[in-house]
């Protein structure tokens, strides 16, 4: 062990500087417009150290100087620092009925969004990835035209993933199992310094809700994503709780009726078989041709008994699943997105009645809320995750 007075080695000095760069950048992210003096006070670093670190961050392009701020009543004016809105991340999404791409800048704005309706069930990755690459190229071109440099990205899919190996373990509604995308992801954003990662769609949407939606009010909540399938994400203490293998919160394959219909996962009576889009359309007598959601909403507005009954049934079974999950996870709020948000007017009463019946008082009525992020929630969450990965390793861009 070195003597306490021994000067640190170059390697250790480098490690400390890396940590301090991330610390200062996190402070700018958390408090946009903060001055160098403010960063020094918040971080405990000296003003000289902060000034040196900020100089590196400015050179990297991750931050820029903003308007003049004042540090306290008697302090001299100081220049505020913000994340550079001319940097951003790409998000791409493969879902059962659509492909989508988006660009999120460091100011948190979704500056580009493109969606392509397509029936992807049973489609091979080799069919979908070239389409998605074309869309990603258009997104990157639009970003460049707006002066935004894309540093990284994330692809999100409706299934269980191994994010370390970039493998889709199981996506029953796509018909995928054990699909290795490690060779395909770089094609979405060639040359990006932080690369392209892989995530679960419901977890991405839950993170979007945490960072850009109801997470401002609820530090702990269950997010339920309604698409062709039903996904879920669990947020505890303002962090995504994914479990030891990254699969926690998968409410869609919770059994809500032991003798219910068969599910694409191989089980029976899963929530998805009652509350997924296909299940609702089938129960409402909606034909296969799109736009099925538009026809369902029209029938609901007209008071069609079949449509109303189908959505109410989905709400009842959704209440059973939420009640069980809330008891196990000890959360008292639920956020619903995807088609559940579109059906809020008709599904909320049945859901709340079911929830109160099976778990009285566990989730107060005011804690059952619907996402305002629309169909872009998963994209926003995927891109925002990529942004945070970039911000966690700023030294990668500093010589």
Long-range contacts (C-beta under 8 A, 24 or more apart in sequence): 17-53, 17-395, 18-395, 20-45, 20-49, 20-53, 21-53, 21-56, 21-57, 21-394, 21-395, 21-398, 22-391, 22-392, 22-393, 22-394, 22-395, 24-50, 24-53, 24-54, 24-57, 25-57, 25-62, 25-63, 25-391, 25-394, 26-391, 28-57, 28-63, 28-81, 28-82, 28-83, 29-83, 29-391, 32-66, 32-80, 32-82, 32-83, 33-66, 33-67, 33-69, 33-80, 33-81, 33-82, 34-69, 34-80, 34-81, 35-69, 35-71, 35-78, 35-79, 35-80, 35-81, 36-78, 36-79, 36-81, 37-71, 37-75, 37-78, 38-69, 38-71, 38-78, 39-81, 54-81, 56-394, 56-398, 57-394, 57-398, 59-398, 60-394, 60-397, 60-398, 61-86, 61-87, 61-149, 61-397, 62-87, 62-106, 62-390, 62-391, 62-394, 62-397, 82-107, 83-107, 83-391, 85-109, 85-148, 86-147, 86-148, 86-149, 87-148, 87-149, 87-150, 87-151, 87-390, 88-143, 88-148, 88-149, 88-150, 88-151, 88-383, 88-387, 89-150, 89-151, 89-152, 89-153, 89-154, 89-383, 89-384, 89-386, 89-387, 89-390, 90-136, 90-139, 90-140, 90-143, 90-150, 90-152, 90-153, 90-154, 90-188, 90-189, 90-192, 90-196, 90-383, 90-386, 91-153, 91-154, 91-155, 91-156, 91-204, 91-378, 91-379, 91-380, 91-382, 91-383, 91-386, 92-132, 92-135, 92-136, 92-153, 92-154, 92-155, 92-156, 92-188, 92-196, 92-379, 92-382, 93-155, 93-156, 93-157, 93-201, 93-378, 93-379, 93-382, 94-120, 94-128, 94-132, 94-155, 94-156, 94-157, 94-158, 94-174, 95-120, 95-157, 95-158, 95-201, 95-227, 95-228, 95-378, 96-120, 96-121, 96-158, 96-173, 96-174, 96-227, 96-228, 96-229, 97-227, 97-228, 97-277, 99-128, 99-131, 99-132, 99-135, 100-135, 100-375, 100-376, 100-379, 101-132, 101-135, 101-136, 101-138, 101-139, 101-379, 102-139, 102-376, 102-379, 102-380, 102-383, 103-139, 103-140, 103-142, 103-143, 103-148, 103-150, 103-383, 104-379, 104-380, 104-383, 104-384, 104-386, 104-387, 105-148, 106-387, 108-212, 108-384, 110-376, 110-379, 110-380, 110-383, 111-142, 111-143, 111-146, 111-148, 112-139, 112-142, 112-143, 112-146, 113-376, 113-379, 114-138, 114-139, 115-375, 117-290, 120-174, 121-173, 121-174, 121-175, 121-228, 122-174, 122-175, 123-174, 123-175, 125-176, 125-179, 125-181, 125-184, 129-181, 129-184, 129-187, 132-188, 133-187, 133-188, 136-188, 136-189, 140-189, 150-189, 150-192, 151-192, 151-193, 151-194, 151-390, 151-397, 152-189, 152-192, 152-193, 152-194, 152-195, 152-196, 152-197, 152-386, 152-387, 152-389, 152-390, 153-188, 153-189, 153-192, 153-195, 153-196, 153-197, 153-382, 153-383, 153-386, 154-196, 154-197, 154-198, 154-199, 154-204, 154-382, 154-383, 154-385, 154-386, 155-181, 155-185, 155-188, 155-196, 155-197, 155-198, 155-199, 155-382, 156-198, 156-199, 156-200, 156-201, 156-204, 156-378, 156-379, 156-381, 156-382, 157-198, 157-199, 157-200, 157-201, 158-200, 158-201, 158-202, 158-227, 158-228, 158-229, 158-231, 159-200, 159-201, 160-200, 160-246, 160-247, 160-250, 161-198, 161-199, 161-200, 161-246, 162-246, 163-197, 163-198, 163-199, 163-246, 166-197, 166-198, 167-198, 168-198, 170-265, 172-229, 172-263, 172-264, 172-265, 172-266, 173-228, 173-229, 173-264, 193-396, 193-397, 194-386, 194-389, 194-390, 194-393, 194-396, 196-386, 197-385, 197-386, 197-389, 199-381, 199-382, 199-385, 200-231, 200-233, 200-246, 201-225, 201-227, 201-231, 201-378, 202-231, 202-232, 202-233, 202-249, 202-250, 202-378, 203-231, 203-233, 203-240, 203-242, 203-246, 203-249, 203-381, 204-377, 204-378, 204-379, 204-381, 204-382, 204-385, 205-231, 205-233, 205-337, 205-338, 205-371, 205-373, 205-377, 205-378, 205-381, 206-232, 206-233, 206-234, 206-235, 206-240, 206-249, 206-335, 206-381, 207-233, 207-235, 207-240, 207-381, 207-384, 207-385, 208-373, 208-376, 208-377, 208-378, 208-379, 208-380, 208-381, 208-384, 209-235, 209-335, 209-337, 209-371, 209-373, 209-377, 209-381, 210-235, 210-238, 210-240, 211-381, 211-384, 212-373, 212-380, 212-384, 213-335, 213-371, 213-372, 213-373, 213-377, 214-333, 214-335, 214-369, 214-371, 218-333, 218-335, 218-367, 218-369, 220-330, 220-331, 220-332, 220-333, 221-331, 221-333, 221-334, 221-335, 221-367, 222-249, 222-251, 222-322, 222-325, 222-326, 222-329, 222-331, 222-333, 222-334, 222-335, 223-249, 223-334, 223-335, 223-336, 223-337, 223-371, 224-251, 224-318, 224-322, 224-334, 224-335, 224-336, 224-337, 224-340, 225-337, 225-338, 225-377, 225-378, 226-275, 226-276, 226-277, 226-336, 226-337, 226-338, 226-339, 226-340, 226-341, 226-343, 227-276, 227-277, 227-338, 227-339, 228-276, 228-277, 228-278, 229-264, 229-272, 229-276, 230-271, 230-272, 230-275, 230-276, 232-325, 234-325, 234-329, 234-331, 236-329, 236-331, 241-329, 249-325, 251-321, 251-322, 251-325, 252-276, 254-321, 254-324, 254-325, 256-317, 256-320, 256-321, 257-317, 271-317, 271-318, 271-320, 271-321, 274-313, 274-314, 274-317, 274-318, 275-314, 275-315, 275-317, 275-318, 275-321, 275-340, 277-339, 279-314, 280-310, 280-311, 280-314, 280-339, 280-343, 281-310, 283-309, 283-310, 283-313, 283-314, 284-309, 284-310, 284-311, 293-339, 293-342, 296-343, 297-342, 297-343, 300-343, 300-345, 300-346, 308-346, 311-343, 311-346, 311-347, 311-350, 312-346, 312-347, 312-349, 312-350, 313-350, 314-343, 314-347, 314-350, 315-346, 315-347, 315-348, 315-349, 315-350, 315-351, 315-353, 315-354, 316-350, 316-351, 316-353, 316-354, 317-354, 318-347, 318-351, 318-354, 319-350, 319-351, 319-352, 319-353, 319-354, 319-355, 319-357, 319-358, 320-354, 320-358, 322-351, 322-355, 322-359, 322-363, 323-354, 323-355, 323-358, 323-359, 323-362, 323-363, 324-358, 324-359, 326-359, 326-362, 326-363, 327-359, 327-362, 331-363, 332-362, 332-363, 332-364, 332-367, 333-363, 333-367, 333-368, 333-369, 334-363, 334-367, 334-368, 334-369, 335-369, 335-370, 335-371, 336-368, 336-369, 336-370, 336-371, 337-370, 337-371, 337-373, 337-377, 338-371, 338-375, 338-377, 340-370, 341-370, 341-371, 341-372, 341-374, 344-370
